[in-house]
C-alpha cells in the first residue's frame, strides 16, 4: 500500500525531484537507476555475462582447444555450469514474478471480499473461502453482510469459473449490492439492480473482446457468463426472507443442520431475464442461539478419490453437535473435513459464511418483549 502525505513543504518536494533526476552537461535529464530498473538490468545482464564467459573460455583458453579426455571433461563441466546458472537465473526470475502476481491477485481479492465485521446488529459473523486456483486466492465466490435500515442483508454468490475474469464479474455484482442494499426498501428491487449491473458488465466485456461490432461472438466467454445469487434479509425480530437465483439453499444450525427451504430456485443471473413477479420466500425466524450457514456449490461438489461428494450437511451437523454454535469453530471444522475428504485442493472455489443470532428477548415493564443486541454466554 502506498501512503501519500498531503501538505508536504515545497522545499521537500524540490529536494525529492532533485534526488530523482540529474542533469548532464548537455542539458539532458538522466534518471537514476531505481530498484525495478536495476532488477531489469540484472535480468538481462547476467545471462549475457554467462554467455560471454562461455564464449571467452572456448576462444581464449588453450585447454578448450585440446582433444584429450581431461580437456573435454573440463570443457563439458564449464558449459554445464554455464547452462545450470542460466536455468537457475531464469527460474528465480519466474518465481519472483509469480510471487508478485500472487501478491497482487491476493490484494485484489481481499479488497473485493473485504473482511467482515465480527458482529453485525447482534449477529456474530464469520466467513471462509478456498480458491481452486493452486497457489492463489483468486476466485469467483462473493459474499457480503451489511446492516441497513431494512434489516441485515446478506448476499452469497458464485460466478461461473474462477480467476481474474470471475473476479471482475464478482466485483460488479458486489459493488451493486453494497449500494442497493441500503437504497432499496424491498429485496426484489435489490435483485433487479444486481441483474442490471451484471448486464452492463457483460456488455462492456463483450465490447472489449469484440470491438468490431460490439456484439458477443458465439464462443465469447461473456456470452456464457452467469452468476448464482442468494439474497437474504434478517429483520429485527429474526424473521428471514430470501430470493434465490440458482444458488444452493443455506442450512439452519440448531443442534443439527437443516435446509431452510427445499423450493425450486430461480434461474441464475445472466442467461435469462428475471420474471416479472419475484417470489419472496419466508424462511421463518432465526431464533436466539441459532445460526445460519450459507455456502457455494464448491463445498458440496467436492469429490474424494472414489468420486463421492462431500457431505456438507453431515459435516455441519457434526460441527454444531455440542452447543453453543461458534461460527469460527464451525468454519474451521468444516474446511478441515473438506480437505480430508478431497485429499487435495477442490476443483471449484468453496466459500462458507456462518451467522449466529446473539439477540435475546428482554421483558419490559409493560409485559411486552423487545429484542436487543446481546452476547450469549
N, C-alpha and C positions, 0 to 999 in steps of 0.2 A: 504494500500500500504506500502510495506517495503522499506525503503530507506537505502542504504548501502554507506557509505563514504569510498572512496579509499584512500590509503596512510596514514592510521592511524599509529601512533607510535607503535613500538613493545612493549614498556612498558605498554601502554594502553591495547594492546592485551593480554599480560600476566595477567594483573590485571583482565580483563574480564574473562579469563579462571579460575583464582583463585577464583573469586566470584561464578562461575558456578558450581564448584565441590569441595568437601572436601576429605581429606584422613583420614581414621580411623587408629588406632594403628596397625591393622593387615595389613595395606598397601592397602586396598581395596578402590576404589573410590566410593563415595556416592554423588549423585546429590541432590542438594537442591530441595525442592518442588516448582515447578513453578506454576503459576495460573491455567493452564489447569489440572495439576495433583491434585491440591487442589480441583478443581471442581469435578474431578472424585472420589476423596476420600469422599467428601461430598455427592455425588450422591449415593455411595454405603453405606456410614456410617450412614447417617440419617435414612434410613429405618430400618437398624439394631438396631439403638438406640430406635426407636419407638417400634419395636417388642420386644426388651429386656424390655422396660418399661412395656408393656402389660403383658409379662410372669411374670415379677417380682411382679407386682400387684396381679396377680392371685395366685402365690405361697406363697408370703410373707404376704400380707396384710390380717389381720383377717376379715375385712369386706367382702372380696371377697368370704370367705368360709361360710358366713351366708346365710340362706334361706329366710330371711324376705323380704318383698316387697321393703322397702327402700334400703336394701343392693343390691337387684337385679337391682333397678333403677340406683344406683350409678355405679355398675359394667358395666351395659349397656352403661352408659354415658362415662365411661372411654374407653371402647373398641370402641365406636362410635367416640370419639375424636382421638383415635389412627388411626382408619380407614380413617377418614377425613384428618388427617395430611398426611398419606401416599398418598392419592389421590391427594391432593394439591401439594405435593412434586413431584410426577410423572408428574402432569400436568405442573408445572413450568419447569421441565426439558425438556419435549417435546416441549413446546412453545419456550424455549430458543434455542433448536436445530433447530426448524423450522425457527426461525428468522435468525439464522446464515446461514442456507441453502438458504433462500431468498436473503440474502445479497450477498452470493457467486454467486448465479444464476444471480442476477441483475448486479453484476460487470462483469460477463462473457458476458451478453447481451450487456452492454454498451461498453465493449472492442471490441465486434464484430461490432455492429452498432454504431460506434463512432459518436460523434456529428458532424453534417455537418457544414461547414463554412457558415456564413450568406450571403456571396457573393462569386460567382464563375464566373470569366470572364464576369462581367456585368450582371449576373443573381442573383436575390435575391432568397434565398433558405430557405425553412422551411419544417420540417418533423414531423410527429406524428405517434405513434403506440399504440395499445391497445391489450394486451395479453388476450387470452381466459382462461389462467391458473389463477384461482382465487387466489388473494394474491401474485401473482408472476408477473415478467415482462419478462418471457422467452417465446419466440415464434419462429415460423418458417419463419416469414416475413423478407425480406432482401431488402436493398436499398443502393445506393451509388451514389455520384455525383463527378466526377473528371474532372479537366481541363487538357487537353492533347494538343499535337502539332496538332492533327487532329480535334480538337473541344471539346466542353463539352460533355462528355459521361455519360450516366445515365443507371443504372440497377435497375429494380424493380422486385422482385421475391417472390414466395410463396412456401415453402416446405410443402409437404403433412404432416398433423398432426402438433403438437406443443409439446413443452417440450424440454428436453436436447437432445434427439435424433435428432429432427428437427434443433436444434441449431448447432449441429456438421455438419450437411449437409449444412446449410446456411453458415457456416464458410468456408467450402471447395469451395463453389461457389463464395463467396465474395472475398476470397483470390486470386482465379484465375482471377477474373475480375480486381482487383486492379493492377495486373501485366500486363495482356493482354491489358488493355485499353490504356496503354502507349506504348507497344511494337508493337501492330498490327495496320497497317495503314487502314485496311478495317474492317468494322463492322462484316461481316460474319466470318472473321478469329477469332475475339473475341468470337463469339458464339461457334465456334468449340472448342476453348480452354476450355470454360466453360463445354462443353459436355465431353471432355476428363477428366477434373478434377473431375467432378461428377462421371464418370465411375470408376476412381481409388478409390475414396472414398467409393463407394458402394461395390467394390470388397474387399477392406480392411475390411469393416464392415462384409461382408459375411464370410470372413475367420475367423474373431473374433467370430462370432456367431456359426459357424460350423467348428471348427478347424480340424475335422477328414479328410475331403476331400477338404475343401476349396470351395465347390460349394454351392450356396444358396439352402436351402430347399424350398419346395413349399409354406410353410407358413412363410417363412422368411420375416421380415419387410424390409430388404434391397432389396429383390427381388421385392417388390411392391413400392419402393420409387420413387417419381418423383418430379420435380420442374418446376413450371411455371416461365418463364423468359421473361421480356420485356427489350430489349436493344434499347436505343435511342441516337442519336447524334445530337447536335445543333451546326451548323457551325458558323463561324464569321459573316455571313450575316443573321443569324437567320433561315436558312433552316434546316428542321428536317427530319431525316431518321430514320427508325425503323425496328427491327426484333422482331417478336412476337412468342413465343412458349407457346401457351395455356394460355396466361395471358389476363386479361381484358384490352381493349384499354383505353388510357388516354383521358382526356377531355381538350379541349382548352377553356380558360376562357376569354371572351371578352364581358362583359355585360350579358352574359348567358353562360351556359356550353354546349359545342358541342363535340361529339366524333371526334377524329382526323381521324378515319377510321372505316369502317364497314366491312373490309375484313376478310376472314377466316384465323385464325392464324395457325401456325404450331403446331404439337403435342408437349406436354411438354417434357422436357429433362428427360431421364431415361428409360422409357419403350421401346421406338423405336429410332433407329438411325436417325440422321438428313438426309434430302435428299441431293443429290449431288449438286443441284442448290438451293441456298438460296435466295428467292425473297426479295430484299431490297425495302421497301416501302418508297416512298417520301411523306411526310405529309404536304408539304407546309411550308411557313415561319412562325416563331413566331415573330410577329411584336412588335415594342416597346410598352410597356404598357400592352401587353397581357401576360397571364400566362398559365401554363400547369399543370394539376393535374393528377398525377399517383397514383394508388391505388391497393390494393389487393382485391381478391373477398370476403374477410370477410366483407368489407364495404357494398356491395350490397346484400350479402346473409343474413344479419342480419334481423331477423323477429321480429314482435311485438307479443302481446298476441293473436291476431286474425290470425297470420300466414302470414301477409303481409310483403313483402320485403322492406328494407329501400330504399327510392327514392333518391339515391345519386345524380343523375343529377339535380333533383329539389333542393336539399339541396345546391349544389354548385352554382346553378343559384341564389338562394336566398342570398348566402353569397357574391356574386360579383355584386349584383344589383346596388349598389352605388359605383362608382369609387372613387379613384383608388383601384386596387386589392392589398390587403396586404396579403401575404402568411400566416403569423402567425394568422391574424384575420380569414382568411378562415378556417384554420385547427381548431381553437377553436370553431368556429360556427358550423362546420360540425360535430365534435365529440359531441358537446352539443346536437345537433339534433339526432345523432345516439343513445346516451344513453337515451334520452327521448323516442325515438321510441321503443327501446328494453325494457326499464324498468329494465334492469339488464345488466351484462356483456355479450358480444356476445359469441356465441358458437364457433367462429373461430377468429383467430388473424386478426386484422384490422390495416392496415398501410396506410398512406396518405402522399404524397410528392407533394409540390407545388413549382414551379419555375416561377418567373416573369422576363420578359425581360426588363431590365433597360437601354439597349443601345439606343443611339439616332443617327440619321443621321445628320452629321455636314458638311455643304458645305465647300469646299476648294477653293483656288484661281482659279484653272483651271475649275471650274464649275462642278466638279465631286462630288460625295458623298462618304464619308467613314463612317464606323461605329466605334464608340469608346465607351468606358465604361463611363457611367454617371448615376447618381442617378436622377430618375424622381421626380419632386416635384408637 
